């Protein structure tokens, strides 16, 4: 018999952990074939490729992002090959397995809950041609015209009985994101999350974890994304994993962890301050800073401590921090969400993820939908449309703001320009993004694709339309942001300045100067000048932009002190994840050389 396990990932760069666990768990009885696709591929193409495998049984790993596409593929396969058996598993089919089997006659079996042991027991009988599945816990199936739901299966006590899915790795993960578990479960009980339905945390053996990570490092994966719900729940265990990664000192690879910030103590923070830039990335769930909301969703957090911890990590300039907010939670109206947004924005993390509440099957909040007046469509992604506290029109506004936060804030390409506008012309960051979103709607920018260079031009036009003072200063500041974050691109037309441009000969002379080489280009000083030019840029400015930034962008009562002068800044580009470019005022050196 031939068994195929498959799934539709959200992106090509992603890889599936679940089907690899299942393959490894049954490798002693059969060699299962794996097939991975994405939700962006044509449904008929995927069905045709699975049909060509000539499999007797195809198992699909089903999630919120791929349920609709998976069901269509299953229906196609069953129509053209009625004898094929189709098995579903995963979180999206684990809480209404009976209803799914009753609704979709082309599905034969569903494994619900933790699937490894159930899959192996099922497969052992299936390979023998038996259909007596009543003893298999965690299985739903058809028996004649009836749908049978067997009792649930207890969780695996010792995770180490699951063989590693990351042995004998070839090049299948090269430059891809690999999902990784060092533990299962979560110590917290957030009501919007499915992890709250499973009590306790179970850990894999630390030596196994190290061996798997070593294999992935050798395989040159792009990112190892830990799916542990709270990676630092066990401080000693987490630090041993991080120690191992640091000792291996891998190149061009990033490790992503979901951490709880208020659990990071001084010892761990001191430890993290010495980590190589870009090696670690933290995702930190804030969700809301409204205390009544936090209590309603069962969240365990200490925002003042979280804020202090994340601000301290920010000063390290070595760890990318990704902070999450969720709109649509109980008791969080538009004004309350505005405050939550401003509270998080004040931390200035590298990324703010503005998400929208999804009432996942099996979650506690879904069970309380009447209590909070949740309105949503009972199809993936089950996103809340409105509730007692926030209306549909207000969530639409937040969607528009979320898009602009993604475009302008989250990549860091407009850091100083945004700070300048918010500091001088708005009461809060939220007020700025709200105002900018209205401007975007008026100009229909949401309806078209916008290049990065065009984003700079649009921001300048927005500034002019608002009639904000000191446009020349803003143009110089946005020019600085553009040059710092766009290595070889042409300056946008709105900020282009041809005055006092240096000749190529002037640039060669400057880059050969010993003071420049020793003080600013030490890592490039042994390169020929024509190579150094590829990593640098020298640009003149009408104002002392670096001093202006250092002084906090404040124009209040100071415009007369910002004098127009000819300043030259050296941009030194590097491959840092956070520190992409270093800048230096070399005006005095250039004046001496002229």
N, C-alpha and C positions, 0 to 999 in steps of 0.2 A: 504493500500500500504506500501511497505517497501523501505526506502531510505537509501543508504549507501554512506558515504563520505570516500575517501581513498587517500593515497599518498604513494610514495616511497621515504623515507628519505635516505640521503647519508650514514648514519651509524645507527646501532641499538640504540646507546646511544642518538640519536637525537629524538626530538618530533616535531610534526607539529602544528604550531599556527593557520594557515589559516583554516584548517577544523574544528578546535575547535571554532573559531569565527563564522563560518557558522552554526554549530550545535546550539550554544548558541542563535544566532539571530532568529532561526526558532523554538525554543523549545516550543513556545506558540501554534504552529499549528501541530507539529509532533515531535516525538522522533527519531532523526536520529542516525543511528549506525555508529561508527567510526572504521576504519580498517587501521592500519599502517604496512608498510613493508619496506624493504630496497632494494636498487639497487643491492645489492650483493646476494639477494635470487633468486632462479630459477624462471624464468618467468612463466613457466607452473604451478609451484606450486602456485604462487600468483593468477594466473587466476583461478585455481581450487578452491582455498579458497573463492574467490569472487563469483564464480559460486554457491558454496554451500550456500551462504547467501540467495539465491533465491530472490534477490532484483529486484524491478521494475525499479529503477533508480540508477545508480552508478555514482557519481561525483568524478573526479580525480583532485587533485591540482597539477599543472604541472610547473616544473622549468627546468632550463637549464640542470641540472644533471639527470633528470629522463624522459625527453620527449621521447627518443627512446624506452625505456622499456615500458613506459605507452602506447604508440601507439600499440605496439605488444600485450600487454595484452588486450587492447580494441578490437583489431581485432579478437583475440581468442574468447572472450566472445560473440561477435556479430555473429560469425560463428556458435557457438554451441547453442546460444540462441538468435535468430534474433529479438525476441520481446522485449528484454531488451533495455532500453534507456540509452545512455551514454552522460554524460555532462563533459566538460572540463572547467577549469578556472585556473587563475594564470598568472604570468608575461610572461611565455614562449608561451602563446597562445593569448595574449592580443593585439598584434600588426599585426598579419596576420590571424585573425580569419576566414575571408572569404576564404582565400587560403587553410587553413587547412580543412575546411568543403568540399571544392571542391576537394581536393586531397584524403581525407580519408572518404569514404562513410559510414564507420562504426561509425563515430562520429555524434551525433544527434544535440547537442547544445554546444555553447561556451558562457560563461559569460566573458566579457573582462572588464578590469579596476577594480576599487574597487567593490568587489563582494557582500557584505552583503545584501544590499537592493534589488539588481537585483535577487539574489538567492531566497529571500523570496517571491518576487512578482511572479517569475517563478514557485516556488513550490506551491504557492496558487492556480494557475491555473492548474498545472499538477495534483495535487491531486483531482481536480474536473473533470478531464478527458478532459479539454479544450485544444485546440491547437491554440487558438487565442492569439498569443504572441506579436502582433505588438505594443502594448502599453508599453512593458517592455524595458526600456532604458538599454544599456549595454549588450544586448543579440544578438547573431547570431544564426540562426537556419535554418532548412530546411522547405520549404513549397512546397510540391510536388517535382519537379525537380529543383526548384530554391533555392538558398542560400540567405537568407534575413539578412541584417545587420541593426539592429535598431540603432538609434542615441546613442551617448555615454551618460553615466550617470554622472551628476555632482558629485563632491566629497561630502562625508558626512560632513556637517558643524560641527555638534556636535557629536564627537566620542563617547560620553557617552551614546548615544542611543543603542550602541552595548553592549549587556549583557556580563558580565565577563566570559571568558572561564575557569577561575581558581577558581570556587566555588565548594564546596563539593568534594574536591580532596581526592582520596583514596591513594593507594600506586603505582599508575600508573607512577608517575614521580620519584620514589625513585631511587637515584643514576643516574639520567639521566640529560641531558642538556635540559633546557626549554627555548624556545624563548619567548621574552617578549617585548611589546611595551608600552612606555609611551607617544610616539608622533608618528605622521606620517608626512612625508615630510622632506625637507632639505632646509636650507637657501642658499645653494650654488648650482651651476649649472655646475658641472663637466660633460664634454661631453661624457665620457665613461660610465656614470652611468644612470640608468633608473630613479633615483630620480629627475634628472634634468628635466624630462618631467612633473613633478607635482610642481606647484608653491606654496610656503608658507609652514608653519609648523602648524600643529594642535595638540593640547595636550589633553590627557585624564585628567579627574579631579584628583587632587593630592590625595584626600582621597581614591578614587577607587584604584589608583596605590599602595598606602600603604597597603590597605586591601589585594590586590592580592599578593603582595610581602610577606606579613605576612603568607598567606596561603601556599605559596611555601616554605617558610622557615620551617614551621611546617611539610610540606610533605617531608623534607629532600632531596631535589633535589641536584644534584651534582654541577650544574652551572646554573645561570640565565643569559642568553645571551641577552642583550638589542639589539634590531634590529633598534633602533632609528639611523638615518643616522648621526646625530650630536647631541649626548646626551647633551653636554654642550652649545647648542645654546642659551638656556635660563638659565643663571647662577643661579638665585634664585630658579627656579624649580628643576634644577639638584642637587643643594646643599640640598634642602629639602628632596629629595629622598635618597641621600647619608647619610644625618643625620639620617633618619629613619632606614636605614640598620645598621648603626653604633650603634645606640641605642639598636637595637634588638640583636646585638652581636652574630650572628649565628655561629655555629661550622661546620667545614667541608663543607663549601659552598663558592662558588666564584661568583662574579658579574662582568660580562664583559661589557664594554662600548666602543663604538666608539666615540672618542673625537677629537676635533680640538685643537691642542696644543697651537697655538698662541692666543687662546681665554682664556687660563688659566692664570689668573692674580696672583699677589702676595698673595692676600687674600686666593684664592683657593689653591695655592701651600702650604702655611703655614698650611692650613686645612688638606691637603692631607698628609703632613709629619707625622701626628699623627695617621693615619689609621692603623689598625691592619694588620700585614703582611699577604698577600695572600687573603685578603678580596676583593680587587678590582683588576681588570685587564684592561689595556687600550690598545685599538687598534687605531693606529694613521696612517693615510694615508699620506705618503710623495709623492709617485708615481714617482717623479723626482725632481732633483734640477737644471735642465736646465731651465732657465727663459723663453726661447722661447717656450719650450715644455709646461711649465706651462700655458703660455698665450694661446697657441693653444687649450688646453683642457679645458679652462675656469676655471682653478683651482684657488681658493683663498687661498693663503698661504703666510707665512713669514718664510722662512727656518731659517734664523739666530735666530729669536725668538723661533721657534720650537726647534731648537737645544739647546738653552739655557734652555728652559723649561724642555725638556726631560732629559737633563743631570742633572738638579737639582733634578728631580724626581728620577733619578738613585741613587743619594746619599742618598735618604730616605731608600732604601733597603726594601721596603714594598709593592711596586706595580709593577707587571709584565707588562712590556711595549713591545708591538708587533708593529713594524714599517713596513709599506708596501711600496714596490717599484713595478713598472710595466714596463716590457720590451716590446718594440714594439710601443711606443707612437710616435707621430709626432716629427720630428727634433731630436730625441734621437738616435744617432748612437752608435756603439759599444764603442767608446772612451768616449762619453758623458755618456753612462750608467755606464761605469767604474767609472767616477767621482761621479755620483749619489750614486753608491754603497759605495764608499769610504767615501763620506760625511755622509751617514747614519751609516756606520760601526764605524765611529769615535765617535758616541754617545754611542756605546756599549749597545744597548738595549738588553733585555733578548731574543728577537726573531726578526729576520729579515725575512720577508716574501717576497721572490722574485717571483712575479707573472708575467704572460704573458697576454698581452692585448687580450681581447675577445670583438668582435664587436657584442654586444647584440642587439637583435631586438628592434627597437625604439630609440636607442641611437643616439646622434648627430654625433659621429665619424663614425658610420656605414653609415650614409647618406653622409659623406665626403670621402668615400672609394676611389673614383677616384682621388680626390685632393691629397691624401697622398700615393696613390699607394698601398693600402692594398691588400694583397693576403691572402685569407682564404677559408676554406671549409664552405659552407652554411649549415652546420649541427652542432648540439651541440658538443663542447662548443664554436664554432665560433672563435677559437683562430687564431690570426694573424700569418701567416707563414713568411712573410717578407713585407717590404714596401720600399719607396724611400730611407730610411735612414739606414736601417739595413737588412742584407740579411739572408736567411734561415740558412746558415752555421754558421753565428754568433749567431743566436738565439739558435741553437743546442748547441753551446759552453756554452751559458748562462744557458741552461737547466742542463748541467752537473755540472756547478758551483752551481746552485740552490740546486741540490741534496746533494752536499758536505756541503753547508751551513746548510742544514737541519740536516745532520748526525753529523757534528762536532761542529757547533756553537750553534744551537738553543736550545739545552737542557742544555748547560752550563757545560757539563762533561769534556771539554778540555780547559777551560778558560785560564789557565796559560800556558799550552803547546803552544796554538795558539799564545798568546801574545808574548811569547818568540821567536817563529820562525819569526813572522811578524816583530817584533822590530829589530831583528838582521840580517835577511837575505833577506828582501824584501823591495822594495820602497813603497809598499802599500798593504793593505789587499787583494784587488782584484788580484794583481799579484800573491800572494800566492795561492789563491783558483784556479786561472787559471792554475798555474803550477801543483798543486796537482791533478787537473782534468785530465791533460795529463798523469800523472803517473797512475791514476786509469784506464784510457783507455788502456794504454800499458799493464796493468796486468789483464785486463778483469774483474775488480772488479764490474763494473756496472751491469754485467750479472748474479751475484750470490747474495744470501742473506748473509749479513755480521752481525755477532753478535757485541754487544757493546765492549766486551773484544777484539775481533779481530780488531776493529777500532783503539784501542790503539797500537796494534802490527803493524798494517799497517802504522800508523804515524811514528813509530820508524824506520821501514824499509825505508820509504820515506826519512827520515832524513839521514839515512846512505847512501842511493843511491845518494843523492844530494851531499854527501861528506862534509856536514856542520861540522865545528869544535865543540869541546867540547861535544861530544856525551855523556860522563858520566854525565855531568850536566843536559843535556836534559832528560836522562833516569830517573834521580832522580826527575826532575820536573814533568814528566809524571806519575811517581809513585805517587807523591803527588796528582795530579789531580784524578788519579784512586781511591785512598783510600778515598779522600774527597767525591767522588760521587758514590761509590759502596760499600755499607755498609758491606756486608758479602761475597763479591766475592773474589776469589783467584787472586793474582797479575798475570798479563800477564807474560808469560815466558821471554819476552824481557826485563822486568824491575825487575825481581825477584832478591832479594838480601838476602842471608842467613847470612851475616856477622853480628855479635853482636845481634842476635835475642834474645829477652828476654824470659825467661821461664814463664810458667803459674804462678808459685809461685811468681816470680818477679813482674808480672803484678798485682796480688792480693795485694802485699805489697804496690805498688805505688798507687793503687786506694783507699787504706785505709788511705793513708797519709792525715793528716788534711789540709795541704797546698793545696793539689790537690782538695780535697773535697770543701773547702771553696772558693777557687779562680776560679776553672774551672768547678766544678760539683755540684754547689749549688742546682740545680733543682733535682739532683739525690741522694743527700747526705744521705737521709733517707732510701734509698734502700739498700738491702744486696749487697755485692760486686759481687756475681754471677749474679745479675740483672743489675748492673752498666756495667759489661762487655758487655752486649748485646747492649749497647748504645755507646760504646767507642772502640777505637783501639789505640795502641801505636806502633809506627814504627820508626825505626832508619833510618837516612839519612847520606850520605857521605858529604853533604854540608849544609850550613845554608840556606835552601830553603826559609824560611819565610823572612829572611833579603834580599835575592836575589829578591824575588817578590816585597817586599816593595821598593826596589831601582830601580824598573822598568825594570828588566830583562836585563839590558844593559851590553853587553860583550865588547863593544868597549873600548879599552885601559885599561880594568880592569881584564882580565883573571888571571893575576898573583896574584891579591888580593883575588881571590876566593879560599880559602884554603880548602883542604880536612880535614874534621874533623867529629867526630861522634856526630850527633845531634839526639835527640829524640823528636818526635812531638806527642802530644795527639790529637786525632780526637774525637770530641764529636758530635754525630749525633742527629739531631732533625727533626721534621716534617714540618719545614718551606718550603714554596713554593719557596722562593728565597734563603733564608739562610738555606741550608740543613745540613750544618756541620760547626762547629767552630773548630779552630785549635790553639794549644798553644805549645810553646817551653818549655819542662819540663826537659831539659838536666841537669841543675844544681841540680834539686831535685833528679834525678836518680843517679847522681854521688855521692851525699851525702848519698843515701840509699845503694849504692853498698859496 
